[in-house]
Amino acid sequence: MKSRNRKEYYKQYAITHPRHRNRKKYHEQYYCDNKEEIDEKQKQYVNDHKTERKKYKKQYDEKNKEQRKKYSVENEKMLRDHLIKKKYGITAEQYDTQLNKQEGKCEICHRPQEDFKKRFCVDHDHTTGEIRGLLCFKCNLVLGHANDDTNILSGAIQYVEKYKYHGNKTEDKESSTSQELEKHIIR
């Protein structure tokens, strides 16, 4: 049966068989009525076939490795734009505008983007969701682990200042440490 004839046949079939006219509505309603049962069956299937699915995924990845690599190279800009939009909720243009505002440097440590392998993270306020700026991975981690708490951050600054060696003390400390190491190595 040719595709044109097939389409005509299905149109005619839908007219003569009322249940098939609203097939989409029927399936949506069926899913709503049986959601828990369907979800449970799907979970059970995934659980029962874990090893098979894992094996298939591994084979698929190996088989299509070159094709996926080629696709990512050919569509680098589109994939980057999609990732930024999905991960941060901003467009690539907004990201680039912010990066230009910061003169291509991390907002905290002022190191340029070229010094890093990864692109800058989009820093945002976790309560309001408002974007504050672009940070390198390490600076973003510091803020994240401190939970954006200024008391923790100022405490960290005081701690570093307290144990920071000034002038000759650093040299004395380093030379005494290296002398101690040499004594232990000689023994």
Helices and strands as residue ranges (DSSP letters): H 3-16, G 18-20, H 23-33, H 35-48, H 50-63, H 65-74, H 76-88, H 92-101, G 113-115, E 121-124, E 131-135, H 137-145, H 150-162, H 168-186
